[in-house]
Amino acid sequence: AGRRLPLPSSHDELRSLAGALNDLLARRDEAADRLRRFTGDAAHELRSPVASIRVQAEVAVAHPDPDLAQEVLTDVMRESERLSSLVDGLLTLARSDAGEVPPAEPVDLAAAAVSAAARYPDGPSVVVHVPAGLCWVLAAPSEVDLVLDNLLRNACRHARSRITVTVIGGAAASRLVVDDDGEGIAPEHRKKVLDRFYRVQDDRARSSGGTGLGLALVAEVVRRRGGAVRVGESPEGGARFLVSWRSVSVV
Ligand code: ADP
């Protein structure tokens, strides 16, 4: 917007202009394809909890029975929760796609990691290693919490018994490493798990209430700050998620 190409005055300039235009068109087509796929996937994902709620409600109405009603309502509640986290996730992604980004400030990654781990008192034990002193990164506090919560929730879902959270401060970038001792993620899936709606095993993730958006949200909020997310293998053979943000020195 606002940019103007100079008017061509020779054949060569005309050729390079045509080249630039073709690149632009190709990129526009790719963006349109991505958007179409995303809209289709989102509709598909929203349809399944809605359909399930509807079928359950129909069953409950057709067979009035208090025991059945209890069971049906529990299911309906679970599906409604999934639906609402899907909608929340879609809204966050839509805002980010539209360039709506909360302001960045220095966030103490070490403190955020310690308090996030305390939000997971049940299930596998969470061991936290943080550097002595503070570790400032440039991000919105809500983004750092989103990253920690999603990685810890996934780790809890997959770990056998132990999760390790490590924060490493650095002059240019600081890193968060979340390791678990679960089944891990095979190399061919490691890049793709960061894509919207990608799941390694469909049924299991759905029945555990997953939306397939968690890691896409993590990648989105980290990358828009110039950070990076990498997926690998933990020393115990489970999954390792490595997130880096730009460091800031606070005086
Ligand atoms: P979901 O809501 O399905 O968990 P995510 O985007 O959070 O969506 O994760 C995408 C997929 O990545 C999951 O369905 C799962 O297959 C895989 N995954 C994520 N975290 C782990 C982990 N710690 N160990 C093994 N697999 C994982």
Boltz pocket constraint, residues with backbone or C-beta under 6 A from the ligand:
constraints:
  - pocket:
      binder: B
      contacts: [[A, 150], [A, 151], [A, 154], [A, 155], [A, 158], [A, 180], [A, 182], [A, 183], [A, 184], [A, 185], [A, 193], [A, 195], [A, 198], [A, 199], [A, 200], [A, 201], [A, 205], [A, 206], [A, 209], [A, 210], [A, 211], [A, 212], [A, 213], [A, 214], [A, 215], [A, 216], [A, 238], [A, 239]]
      max_distance: 6.0
